[in-house]
């Protein structure tokens, strides 16, 4: 019996997509993915639907499901959408206290970032994925949490692509954002954690 389900397949594909060159748009064949993950096509289809919602993949008529290329003309819109949803989330969550677990995770992630001299792209992805999981668990609105996750995955893909293209391969924004998020844990509210990610 396979240990994979739609969520774990989506996680694996999301990582693959975020770490590959931004102009790549390979076709994702359901059958090949089903074989790779030792599952039926149903969980693969569910994973691809989730990634389509996040605009990480798209279905093209006559081709199938492909990785969505990062379109430079949409970059600012993608980033502003993520920031707008962070603001909405901060307004809705207000002064709801952060859980002890969220505090601990964010502080540990910031410590990892601040003590590592060079963060490779895979570690960058893991830190961003973990912080996003923590944030979404803290939100009281499932609808807003899902919309924010979708927008933030798109933003993270832009940030990781920018880091990959930089001369040193580093994401200069990640340490700064993680430091602000760790500082937000001292305030102890979901609002502070969400606002810490804004420029």
C-alpha positions as CSV (number, residue, x, y, z in Angstrom):
1,X,0.0,0.0,0.0
2,X,1.3,3.4,-0.9
3,X,2.2,6.0,1.7
4,X,1.2,8.8,-0.6
5,X,-2.1,10.6,-0.8
6,X,-3.2,13.7,-2.7
7,X,-1.7,16.1,-0.1
8,X,1.7,14.4,0.0
9,X,1.8,14.3,-3.9
10,X,0.9,17.9,-4.1
11,X,3.7,18.7,-1.6
12,X,6.2,16.8,-3.6
13,X,5.2,18.4,-6.9
14,X,5.0,21.9,-5.4
15,X,8.6,21.5,-4.3
16,X,9.7,20.3,-7.7
17,X,7.9,23.2,-9.4
18,X,9.3,25.8,-7.0
19,X,12.9,24.6,-7.4
20,X,12.9,24.2,-11.2
21,X,13.8,27.1,-13.6
22,X,10.9,29.5,-13.8
23,X,10.7,29.2,-17.6
24,X,10.3,25.4,-17.5
25,X,6.8,24.2,-18.3
26,X,7.0,20.4,-18.4
27,X,4.0,18.4,-19.0
28,X,2.8,16.4,-15.9
29,X,1.4,13.1,-17.0
30,X,-1.1,11.7,-14.6
31,X,-0.2,8.1,-15.4
32,X,3.5,8.7,-15.0
33,X,2.9,10.4,-11.7
34,X,0.6,7.7,-10.5
35,X,3.4,5.1,-11.2
36,X,6.1,7.3,-9.6
37,X,4.0,7.7,-6.4
38,X,2.6,4.1,-6.5
39,X,-1.0,5.3,-6.4
40,X,-4.0,5.3,-8.7
41,X,-4.7,8.3,-10.9
42,X,-7.3,9.7,-8.5
43,X,-4.9,11.2,-5.8
44,X,-2.7,12.5,-8.6
45,X,-5.7,14.2,-10.2
46,X,-6.6,15.7,-6.8
47,X,-3.1,16.9,-6.3
48,X,-3.0,18.5,-9.7
49,X,-6.3,20.2,-9.0
50,X,-4.9,21.7,-5.9
51,X,-1.8,22.9,-7.7
52,X,-4.0,24.4,-10.4
53,X,-5.9,26.3,-7.7
54,X,-2.6,27.7,-6.6
55,X,-1.7,28.6,-10.2
56,X,1.4,26.5,-10.1
57,X,0.1,24.3,-12.9
58,X,-2.5,24.8,-15.7
59,X,-4.5,22.5,-17.9
60,X,-3.9,23.1,-21.6
61,X,-6.3,21.8,-24.2
62,X,-4.7,19.0,-26.2
63,X,-1.6,19.0,-24.1
64,X,-2.6,18.2,-20.5
65,X,-1.4,19.6,-17.2
66,X,1.8,21.7,-17.4
67,X,3.8,23.7,-14.9
68,X,2.7,27.3,-15.2
69,X,5.7,29.4,-16.3
70,X,6.3,32.5,-14.3
71,X,5.1,35.4,-16.4
72,X,7.1,38.6,-15.7
73,X,4.1,40.7,-16.8
74,X,2.1,39.2,-13.9
75,X,4.9,39.3,-11.2
76,X,3.7,42.6,-9.6
77,X,0.1,41.4,-9.6
78,X,1.0,38.1,-8.0
79,X,3.0,39.8,-5.3
80,X,0.4,42.5,-4.6
81,X,-2.3,39.8,-4.3
82,X,-0.3,38.0,-1.7
83,X,0.3,41.2,0.2
84,X,-3.4,42.2,0.0
85,X,-4.5,38.8,1.4
86,X,-2.0,39.2,4.2
87,X,-3.5,42.6,5.1
88,X,-7.1,41.1,4.9
89,X,-6.0,38.2,7.1
90,X,-4.4,40.6,9.6
91,X,-7.6,42.6,9.8
92,X,-9.8,39.6,10.2
93,X,-7.6,37.7,12.7
94,X,-7.0,40.9,14.8
95,X,-5.5,40.2,18.2
96,X,-6.2,36.5,18.2
97,X,-3.3,35.0,20.2
98,X,-0.7,32.8,18.5
99,X,-0.5,29.3,19.7
100,X,2.5,28.1,21.7
101,X,3.4,25.8,18.8
102,X,3.3,28.6,16.3
103,X,5.6,30.7,18.5
104,X,8.1,27.8,18.8
105,X,8.1,27.0,15.1
106,X,8.6,30.6,14.0
107,X,11.4,31.2,16.5
108,X,13.1,27.9,15.5
109,X,12.9,28.8,11.8
110,X,14.3,32.3,12.4
111,X,17.2,30.8,14.4
112,X,17.9,28.3,11.6
113,X,18.0,31.2,9.1
114,X,20.1,33.5,11.2
115,X,22.7,30.9,12.0
116,X,23.1,29.5,8.5
117,X,25.6,31.4,6.4
118,X,24.2,30.3,3.0
119,X,20.7,28.9,2.6
120,X,20.4,26.8,-0.5
121,X,17.2,26.8,-2.5
122,X,15.9,23.5,-1.1
123,X,16.3,24.8,2.5
124,X,14.7,28.0,1.5
125,X,11.7,26.1,0.2
126,X,11.5,24.0,3.4
127,X,11.5,27.1,5.6
128,X,8.9,28.8,3.5
129,X,6.7,25.7,3.4
130,X,6.9,25.2,7.2
131,X,6.2,28.9,7.9
132,X,3.2,28.8,5.5
133,X,1.9,25.7,7.3
134,X,2.2,27.4,10.7
135,X,0.5,30.5,9.4
136,X,-2.4,28.7,7.9
137,X,-3.0,26.6,11.1
138,X,-3.3,29.8,13.1
139,X,-6.1,31.3,10.9
140,X,-9.7,31.0,12.0
141,X,-11.1,31.2,8.5
142,X,-10.4,28.1,6.4
143,X,-11.5,30.0,3.2
144,X,-9.1,32.8,3.8
145,X,-6.3,30.4,4.9
146,X,-6.7,28.5,1.6
147,X,-6.7,31.7,-0.5
148,X,-3.7,33.0,1.3
149,X,-1.8,29.7,0.9
150,X,-2.5,29.8,-2.9
151,X,-1.3,33.4,-3.1
152,X,1.8,32.8,-0.9
153,X,2.9,29.8,-2.9
154,X,2.9,31.9,-6.0
155,X,4.9,34.6,-4.1
156,X,7.3,32.0,-2.8
157,X,7.8,30.7,-6.3
158,X,8.8,34.2,-7.4
159,X,11.2,34.7,-4.5
160,X,12.9,31.3,-5.0
161,X,13.2,32.0,-8.7
162,X,14.8,35.4,-8.0
163,X,17.2,33.7,-5.5
164,X,18.1,31.1,-8.1
165,X,18.9,33.9,-10.6
166,X,20.9,36.0,-8.2
167,X,24.7,36.0,-8.5
168,X,25.1,34.4,-5.0
169,X,22.0,32.1,-5.2
170,X,20.6,33.6,-2.0
171,X,17.2,34.9,-1.1
172,X,18.1,38.2,0.7
173,X,14.5,38.7,1.8
174,X,14.2,35.5,3.7
175,X,16.4,36.4,6.8
176,X,14.7,39.8,7.0
177,X,11.2,38.3,6.9
178,X,12.0,35.6,9.3
179,X,13.5,38.1,11.8
180,X,10.3,40.2,11.6
181,X,8.2,37.1,12.1
182,X,10.2,36.1,15.1
183,X,9.8,39.6,16.5
184,X,6.0,39.3,15.9
185,X,5.9,36.3,18.2
186,X,6.8,38.6,21.0
187,X,3.6,40.6,20.3
188,X,1.9,37.2,20.2
189,X,-0.9,37.8,17.8
190,X,-1.9,36.3,14.4
191,X,-2.2,39.9,13.1
192,X,1.4,40.7,14.0
193,X,2.6,37.4,12.3
194,X,0.7,38.2,9.1
195,X,1.8,41.9,9.1
196,X,5.5,40.8,9.6
197,X,5.5,39.4,6.1
198,X,4.6,42.7,4.5
199,X,7.3,45.0,3.0
